Amino acid sequence: MATEKHLRLTGISDVSWKDAIAKTIVEASKSIDYLTSLTILEQTAVINGKKIVEYRATIDLAFTIDKEREE
Protein backbone atom coordinates (compact mmCIF):
# COMPACT_ATOMS: atom_id res chain seq x y z
CA MET A 1 0.00 0.00 0.00
CA ALA A 2 1.33 3.44 -0.94
CA THR A 3 1.47 6.32 1.49
CA GLU A 4 0.95 9.87 0.29
CA LYS A 5 2.20 13.01 1.96
CA HIS A 6 0.83 16.52 1.32
CA LEU A 7 2.46 19.94 1.36
CA ARG A 8 0.74 23.30 1.18
CA LEU A 9 2.75 25.67 -1.03
CA THR A 10 2.18 29.14 -2.46
CA GLY A 11 3.62 30.11 -5.84
CA ILE A 12 3.99 33.66 -7.07
CA SER A 13 4.15 35.01 -10.62
CA ASP A 14 3.86 38.35 -12.37
CA VAL A 15 2.34 36.61 -15.43
CA SER A 16 -0.65 34.46 -14.36
CA TRP A 17 -2.06 32.00 -11.83
CA LYS A 18 -1.20 29.16 -14.21
CA ASP A 19 2.43 30.34 -14.29
CA ALA A 20 2.50 30.57 -10.48
CA ILE A 21 1.32 26.95 -10.23
CA ALA A 22 3.78 25.73 -12.87
CA LYS A 23 6.71 27.48 -11.16
CA THR A 24 5.73 25.95 -7.82
CA ILE A 25 5.72 22.44 -9.28
CA VAL A 26 9.09 22.97 -10.97
CA GLU A 27 10.68 24.26 -7.76
CA ALA A 28 9.15 21.51 -5.59
CA SER A 29 10.31 18.79 -8.01
CA LYS A 30 13.92 19.89 -7.50
CA SER A 31 13.88 18.52 -3.94
CA ILE A 32 10.83 16.21 -3.77
CA ASP A 33 10.56 12.94 -5.69
CA TYR A 34 7.41 11.05 -6.69
CA LEU A 35 5.03 14.02 -7.10
CA THR A 36 1.60 12.62 -7.84
CA SER A 37 -1.09 15.31 -7.81
CA LEU A 38 -2.10 18.79 -6.80
CA THR A 39 -5.23 20.57 -5.67
CA ILE A 40 -5.61 24.29 -6.17
CA LEU A 41 -6.70 25.66 -2.80
CA GLU A 42 -6.71 29.39 -3.41
CA GLN A 43 -5.91 31.97 -6.06
CA THR A 44 -5.24 35.55 -5.00
CA ALA A 45 -3.60 38.61 -6.50
CA VAL A 46 -1.87 41.83 -5.53
CA ILE A 47 -3.22 44.96 -7.20
CA ASN A 48 -1.38 48.22 -7.79
CA GLY A 49 -3.79 50.88 -8.96
CA LYS A 50 -5.98 49.23 -11.60
CA LYS A 51 -3.56 46.47 -12.54
CA ILE A 52 -2.75 43.01 -11.16
CA VAL A 53 0.98 43.02 -10.41
CA GLU A 54 1.33 39.64 -8.69
CA TYR A 55 -0.58 36.38 -9.01
CA ARG A 56 -0.51 33.94 -6.08
CA ALA A 57 -1.67 30.33 -6.15
CA THR A 58 -1.80 28.17 -3.04
CA ILE A 59 -1.79 24.45 -3.78
CA ASP A 60 -1.86 21.16 -1.93
CA LEU A 61 0.91 19.11 -3.52
CA ALA A 62 0.93 15.35 -2.98
CA PHE A 63 3.78 12.88 -3.30
CA THR A 64 4.26 9.22 -2.41
CA ILE A 65 6.63 8.03 0.28
CA ASP A 66 9.46 5.81 -0.96
CA LYS A 67 9.29 2.68 1.19
CA GLU A 68 12.54 1.37 -0.28
CA ARG A 69 14.55 4.41 0.77
CA GLU A 70 17.44 3.73 3.10
CA GLU A 71 17.46 5.70 6.32
N, CA, C and O of each residue as an XYZ file, in Angstrom:
284
protein
N       0.842     -1.171      0.000
C       0.000      0.000      0.000
C       0.893      1.242      0.000
O       1.862      1.320      0.755
N       0.560      2.202     -0.845
C       1.333      3.438     -0.938
C       0.855      4.440      0.109
O      -0.316      4.466      0.488
N       1.787      5.253      0.558
C       1.469      6.324      1.492
C       1.748      7.642      0.801
O       2.791      7.816      0.171
N       0.815      8.562      0.920
C       0.954      9.869      0.292
C       1.142     10.939      1.356
O       0.515     10.898      2.415
N       1.993     11.874      1.069
C       2.203     13.014      1.955
C       1.781     14.271      1.203
O       1.876     14.326     -0.023
N       1.313     15.287      1.943
C       0.830     16.518      1.317
C       1.561     17.731      1.877
O       1.842     17.818      3.073
N       1.859     18.661      0.979
C       2.455     19.939      1.357
C       1.573     21.067      0.839
O       1.011     20.978     -0.252
N       1.459     22.115      1.622
C       0.738     23.304      1.184
C       1.789     24.340      0.784
O       2.610     24.754      1.602
N       1.751     24.749     -0.484
C       2.746     25.667     -1.028
C       2.052     26.833     -1.728
O       0.946     26.685     -2.247
N       2.703     27.985     -1.738
C       2.182     29.144     -2.462
C       3.202     29.587     -3.494
O       4.351     29.880     -3.162
N       2.773     29.635     -4.755
C       3.620     30.109     -5.840
C       3.230     31.522     -6.228
O       2.074     31.923     -6.092
N       4.207     32.268     -6.710
C       3.988     33.664     -7.067
C       4.517     33.910     -8.482
O       5.586     33.428     -8.853
N       3.746     34.670     -9.258
C       4.146     35.014    -10.622
C       3.647     36.408    -10.966
O       2.645     36.871    -10.421
N       4.346     37.067    -11.866
C       3.856     38.348    -12.365
C       3.150     38.178    -13.708
O       2.782     39.161    -14.351
N       2.960     36.908    -14.134
C       2.343     36.609    -15.430
C       0.895     36.126    -15.282
O      -0.020     36.708    -15.864
N       0.691     35.042    -14.486
C      -0.651     34.458    -14.364
C      -0.695     33.461    -13.204
O       0.339     33.093    -12.645
N      -1.916     33.031    -12.851
C      -2.062     32.000    -11.827
C      -1.493     30.680    -12.339
O      -0.857     29.938    -11.591
N      -1.726     30.394    -13.618
C      -1.200     29.160    -14.207
C       0.327     29.129    -14.106
O       0.907     28.093    -13.782
N       0.968     30.251    -14.378
C       2.426     30.344    -14.288
C       2.891     30.167    -12.843
O       3.913     29.527    -12.596
N       2.154     30.725    -11.896
C       2.503     30.572    -10.478
C       2.465     29.100    -10.077
O       3.347     28.625     -9.362
N       1.450     28.385    -10.533
C       1.321     26.954    -10.229
C       2.456     26.172    -10.878
O       3.084     25.332    -10.231
N       2.720     26.444    -12.152
C       3.782     25.728    -12.866
C       5.140     25.947    -12.208
O       5.915     25.003    -12.058
N       5.434     27.187    -11.815
C       6.712     27.479    -11.158
C       6.825     26.749     -9.822
O       7.905     26.285     -9.457
N       5.725     26.648     -9.100
C       5.734     25.954     -7.818
C       6.053     24.475     -8.000
O       6.827     23.905     -7.232
N       5.463     23.858     -9.007
C       5.717     22.444     -9.285
C       7.172     22.234     -9.687
O       7.809     21.288     -9.221
N       7.701     23.093    -10.536
C       9.094     22.972    -10.969
C      10.036     23.087     -9.770
O      10.953     22.280     -9.619
N       9.814     24.074     -8.931
C      10.681     24.261     -7.758
C      10.569     23.086     -6.784
O      11.581     22.604     -6.275
N       9.349     22.626     -6.526
C       9.155     21.508     -5.594
C       9.818     20.238     -6.125
O      10.387     19.463     -5.357
N       9.743     20.026     -7.439
C      10.306     18.794     -8.014
C      11.829     18.745     -7.927
O      12.421     17.681     -8.112
N      12.466     19.873     -7.651
C      13.921     19.886     -7.497
C      14.368     19.177     -6.218
O      15.488     18.672     -6.144
N      13.490     19.140     -5.212
C      13.876     18.520     -3.940
C      12.918     17.428     -3.465
O      13.186     16.772     -2.458
N      11.814     17.227     -4.169
C      10.834     16.209     -3.772
C      10.621     15.245     -4.935
O      10.300     15.667     -6.046
N      10.797     13.964     -4.679
C      10.560     12.939     -5.692
C       9.123     12.423     -5.595
O       8.446     12.619     -4.586
N       8.678     11.768     -6.648
C       7.408     11.048     -6.687
C       6.185     11.961     -6.523
O       5.218     11.578     -5.864
N       6.216     13.159     -7.112
C       5.032     14.022     -7.102
C       3.899     13.304     -7.826
O       4.104     12.705     -8.882
N       2.703     13.370     -7.247
C       1.597     12.624     -7.843
C       0.404     13.481     -8.246
O      -0.233     13.202     -9.262
N       0.089     14.515     -7.474
C      -1.093     15.308     -7.808
C      -1.062     16.641     -7.079
O      -0.260     16.858     -6.171
N      -1.954     17.522     -7.500
C      -2.095     18.786     -6.797
C      -3.556     19.193     -6.788
O      -4.334     18.821     -7.666
N      -3.904     19.965     -5.775
C      -5.226     20.565     -5.667
C      -5.019     22.060     -5.494
O      -4.250     22.493     -4.636
N      -5.701     22.841     -6.305
C      -5.606     24.293     -6.171
C      -6.530     24.700     -5.027
O      -7.742     24.499     -5.090
N      -5.937     25.274     -3.984
C      -6.695     25.660     -2.799
C      -7.192     27.098     -2.876
O      -8.309     27.400     -2.454
N      -6.356     27.985     -3.417
C      -6.714     29.393     -3.411
C      -5.926     30.137     -4.484
O      -4.757     29.841     -4.729
N      -6.578     31.099     -5.115
C      -5.910     31.973     -6.064
C      -6.183     33.408     -5.619
O      -7.335     33.814     -5.461
N      -5.113     34.164     -5.423
C      -5.239     35.554     -5.003
C      -4.314     36.404     -5.869
O      -3.509     35.884     -6.642
N      -4.445     37.712     -5.723
C      -3.603     38.613     -6.503
C      -3.338     39.883     -5.719
O      -4.094     40.267     -4.827
N      -2.229     40.525     -6.086
C      -1.875     41.826     -5.534
C      -2.159     42.851     -6.626
O      -1.771     42.670     -7.780
N      -2.838     43.922     -6.248
C      -3.217     44.957     -7.203
C      -2.471     46.239     -6.881
O      -2.334     46.621     -5.719
N      -1.993     46.895     -7.927
C      -1.377     48.216     -7.793
C      -2.141     49.147     -8.728
O      -2.013     49.065     -9.950
N      -2.929     50.023     -8.138
C      -3.787     50.879     -8.963
C      -4.900     50.061     -9.570
O      -5.719     49.491     -8.848
N      -4.944     49.994    -10.896
C      -5.982     49.227    -11.597
C      -5.433     47.954    -12.235
O      -6.106     47.321    -13.048
N      -4.215     47.585    -11.865
C      -3.555     46.467    -12.537
C      -3.124     45.396    -11.536
O      -2.665     45.697    -10.434
N      -3.284     44.131    -11.952
C      -2.752     43.013    -11.157
C      -1.246     42.970    -11.390
O      -0.786     42.892    -12.529
N      -0.485     43.021    -10.299
C       0.975     43.016    -10.412
C       1.600     41.719     -9.913
O       2.779     41.459    -10.157
N       0.812     40.904     -9.214
C       1.332     39.641     -8.690
C       0.195     38.642     -8.531
O      -0.817     38.927     -7.890
N       0.379     37.468     -9.125
C      -0.584     36.379     -9.013
C      -0.048     35.379     -7.999
O       1.131     35.024     -8.036
N      -0.910     34.924     -7.093
C      -0.507     33.944     -6.083
C      -1.453     32.750     -6.138
O      -2.672     32.910     -6.186
N      -0.881     31.565     -6.131
C      -1.669     30.333     -6.150
C      -1.196     29.439     -5.016
O      -0.025     29.062     -4.955
N      -2.110     29.105     -4.125
C      -1.797     28.174     -3.042
C      -2.318     26.806     -3.434
O      -3.487     26.649     -3.788
N      -1.432     25.811     -3.367
C      -1.794     24.454     -3.781
C      -1.479     23.454     -2.680
O      -0.641     23.694     -1.810
N      -2.173     22.332     -2.746
C      -1.858     21.161     -1.927
C      -1.160     20.202     -2.874
O      -1.779     19.687     -3.805
N       0.108     19.960     -2.647
C       0.910     19.111     -3.520
C       1.121     17.762     -2.840
O       1.559     17.701     -1.692
N       0.811     16.694     -3.545
C       0.927     15.350     -2.984
C       2.093     14.595     -3.616
O       2.401     14.762     -4.796
N       2.728     13.765     -2.798
C       3.778     12.879     -3.298
C       3.758     11.597     -2.493
O       3.319     11.581     -1.343
N       4.241     10.511     -3.108
C       4.257      9.225     -2.414
C       5.560      9.071     -1.644
O       6.601      9.609     -2.022
N       5.471      8.324     -0.559
C       6.625      8.029      0.280
C       7.342      6.820     -0.306
O       6.705      5.818     -0.631
N       8.648      6.905     -0.440
C       9.458      5.808     -0.961
C       9.759      4.829      0.160
O      10.586      5.110      1.028
N       9.099      3.690      0.148
C       9.288      2.676      1.195
C      10.654      1.997      1.105
O      11.141      1.445      2.092
N      11.270      2.039     -0.071
C      12.543      1.367     -0.282
C      13.736      2.236      0.101
O      14.874      1.767      0.082
N      13.493      3.465      0.438
C      14.553      4.412      0.768
C      15.303      3.978      2.031
O      14.709      3.589      3.037
N      16.622      4.062      1.935
C      17.439      3.734      3.096
C      17.454      4.910      4.036
O      17.471      6.062      3.602
N      17.447      4.627      5.318
C      17.463      5.703      6.319
C      18.848      6.135      6.639
O      19.040      7.030      7.462
